[in-house]
């Protein structure tokens, strides 16, 4: 039969309709989306804990302990003593640059939440998908389509409805959040770039180790001993949130392009509203509920598009 390739399919005809399996790339994208949502939950817990601790402890001390615990936990998870090759990397310079981007992001966020509300800090950080999507093309060759850009824009509008940044005078500490925004975008893009050549273990260990060493002088100089075991536990938990969150974050970027994952950090507003209510007694307003619904809808649209590709 001219122009028709015969395909042998168990239980089917050679030339009849064939049901193809879901695209492995699309299935990987769906898994990556689930992972990025879980990572955002960890990051929200990290920011909320840092805000609570900053009432009694210096932010630089919290940053330092966050990375020290991160390193210790990662060494245990990957049994680095038995496999020192985990520290091997094919792109040492990129690893170091990525580590300082992570350190700058964390420091900026912790300094910002000391003065700003969580919603104010997040309203700035949620502009990160624009930066990630814009830079992913020239840096990674991952160009976003019009539908994904539209979903990002809609999600950002939802965030603006929640935070209403123009309703009051923004604190000068917002500059910390702005800096954290740009360093986070670079961190996300470098994670995707390094995921092609380096292991998740090396990225998790090297980034935390570089940050912990760099912050050691500052951590010692401002050290204040926590006054109770509860604060000690919270201080140590920052490293757990960071280690687990970034391990999941790395795996997500190994499975899917950065522009696919970028819109889903908007869902973090849901985690932040929930934590704000239970930890800081912040009752969601009508605008928060409406805005959060728009945020979730924009993320679900991207998920729907990925499901269409997978079907």
N, C-alpha and C positions, 0 to 999 in steps of 0.2 A: 504494500500500500504506500503510494508515493507520499513523502513528507511526514510520515507518521512512524515514530520509533516504537517498536514492540517492547513492552516491559513485562517481564514475568513477575507476577504477583501471586503469592500463595493464596489459594481460595478465590482467585479472580481471573478474568480473561486477560489475554495478553494486550488487547487494545482497548478494553473498556475503561471506565472512569476509575481512577486510582485515588484513594484517600491518603494523602501525604501526612507524615507526622509533623507535629509542630516544629517550627524552626528552632534549632538549639540556641541560636543567638537571642531569639525573642523570649524563650523560656528562661534564659540566663538573666535577661533584663527584668522579668517579673520577679525572679528570686532576689535580684539586686535591689529592687524597689522595697521589698519586704525588709531586707537587711538595713537599708538606709533609714526606714521608719524606726526600727529598733535602736539604731545608733543615735538618732535624734532624741529618743527617750533617755538614753544614757547621758547625752550632752545636756539635756534639760535638767536632769538630776544633778549634774556637776555644777551648773550655773546657780541653781537654787541653793545648793549646799554652800557654795562659795559666798553667795550673798548673805546667808545666815551667819557663817563663820566670820565674815568681814566686820561684823558688829563688835567683835572682841579680839580678832587676830589680824595682823598686817596682811594685806593681799599678797605681797611678795613671798611671805612665808607659806601661804596657802599654795601659791604657784609651785614653789620648790618642793613641798611635800607631795603635791599631786604627781610630780614627775618621779620623785624618789620611789614612791609606792608603785607607780606604774612600772618602773624598771624591775623592781623586786618581783612583782607579780608576773611580768613577762618572762623573766628568767626561770621562774618556777613552772609556768605553763609549757614553755618550750624546752625545758631541761637543758638550758644552755651550757651548763657545766659539762654535760656529756657530749654535746654537739657544738663546739666552738665555731664550727663553720657557719652557724646561723648569722654571725656578724659579717660574713663576707658579702660584698656588694660589687656590682659591676659599674656603678655610678656613684662613687663616694661623694663627689662634690654636690651632686643633686640631692643626695641623702642629707648632707649637712645643711644645705639651703632649705630643704623641706623641714628639717628639725627646727631651724630658727623661725620658719614661718609658723609652725605649730606653737612654739614658745611665745612668739609675738601675739598670736591670736588669743592664747590663753591669758597672757598677762593683760592685754587690752580689755578682754571681757571681764576679768576679775576686778580690774581697776574701775571699769565702768559701772558694774553692778553695785559697787560700794556706794556710789552717789545717785545712780539712776534706778528707776523701777525696772523690773525684769522686762516688762512690755516695751519700755522705751529702748532698752538695749537691743531687744530682739527686732524692733522695728527698723533699726539701722542694719543689723546683721542680715535681715531678710532681703536686703538688696543684693546679697551675694550671688544669687542665681543669674542676675543680669551680667555681673562681672565674669562668672564662670562660663556662661553661655557665649559671651562676646569673645573671650580669650581662648576658648576651647578650639575654635576654628583655626586661628593662626598657630597656636601652640601644639595642638594635638591632631589637627586635621578633621575634627569632629564638628561639622557644621550643623546647626540646629535649623529645623524647618519652621515654616510660618505658624503651624499649629502649636508647636512647642513654645515658641515665643509668645503666642497669644495666651497660652495657659499660664506662663510665668507672669505676664502682665495682669491677668485676672487675679491670680493668687496674691500679687503684690498689692492690688487694690483692696483685697480683703484684709490684708495686714494693716493698711492705712486706716481702714474703717475701725479696726480693733484698737490701734494705738492712738489715732487722731493726733499726730505729731504737731500739727499747726494750732492746736487748741491752747497751748501754753508755751512759756519760754523754755527752750531747751537748755539744760545744764551744760556748763563748759566741759564736763567730763565726757560729753558725747564724742569728743575727738578721739577718746580711747576706743570707743565702739567703731568709729569710722576706720581707724587703723586696723582693728581686728578684722573688719569686713574684708579689706583688701588682702591681708595676709592669709585669711581663711580661703579666699578664692585661689590664691597661688598654691596653698597647701593642697587643696582638692585637685588641682590640675597636675601638680607634681606627683601626687599619689597615683593618679591614673597613668602617668608617664612611666613611673618606676614599677608599677604593677606588671608591666610587660617584660621586665628583665630581672627584678629582685623578688625575693620571697616575702610573704606577709610577715614572717618572724623578723627578718632583718629590718624591714621598715618600722615595725613596732618597737624593736629594741633600740635601734640606732637613734631614732627621733627622740625617744624618751631619755636615753643615756646622754646625748648631747645637751638636751635641755636641762637635765638634772645637774650636770657638771657646770654648765654656764650659770645656773641660778644659785649654786652653793654659796658663794661669797655673800650675795644679797640675802639669802635665806638665813644664814648665821647672824648677819649684822642686825636683822630686825626681829630675831626670834623672841616670841612670847609663849611661855608654856601654857597650854590649855588648862583651864581651871577645873575641869571635871572629865570623867571618863566618856561622857556623852560627846563632848566636843572633840576628844581624842578620836573617838570612833568616826565622827563625821569627817575629821581631818584626813584620816586614813582612807575613808570611803571615796574621797576625791580621786585618788589614784586608781581605785577599782573602776569607778565610772569612766575615767579617761582611758584606761587600758582596754577594757572590754569594748567601750564605744568605738575606739579607733581600730581595734582588730576587726570589728564588724564593718566599719567604714571602709577599711582597706579591701576587704573581701568584696564588698559591694562594687567598688570601682574596678576590681579585677573582672567582674562579670558584665558590666555595662558602661557605655560611654558617659562622660561627665554631664552633657546636656540632658540626658534621659533622667539622671538622678537629681539634678539641680532643683527642679520645681518642688521636690518632695521635702526639702528642708522647711517649706512653709507649714507643713503639718506639725512642726515643732511648736507652733503657737498653741495647739490643742494641749500638748503636754505642759506648756508654761502656764496656761490658764488653770489647768487642773492642780499643778503644784502650787501656784499662787493662792488658790482657794484653800487648800489643805494646810499649807505651811505658813502663809502670811495673811490668811483670812481675807484675801482679795476676792470679793464677790463679783462674778462676771456681769457686766452690764448688757443691755439689749444690743448695743453696737458691737460688743465683743462676740456675742452669740451669732449675730448676722455676719460679721467679718470672718469668724472662724468657719462658718458654714461655707462661705465663698472660697476660703482657703482649701478646705477639704474637697470641695467640688472641683477645683482646678487640678488638684492632685489626682482625683478619681478619673478625670477626663484623660489625663496622660496614661493612667493605668488601663483605661478602656482601649486606648489606641494600641498599647502594647499587647493587650489580649487579642485584638483583631489580627495583629501580626503573628501571634502565636497560634491562631486557629487555622 
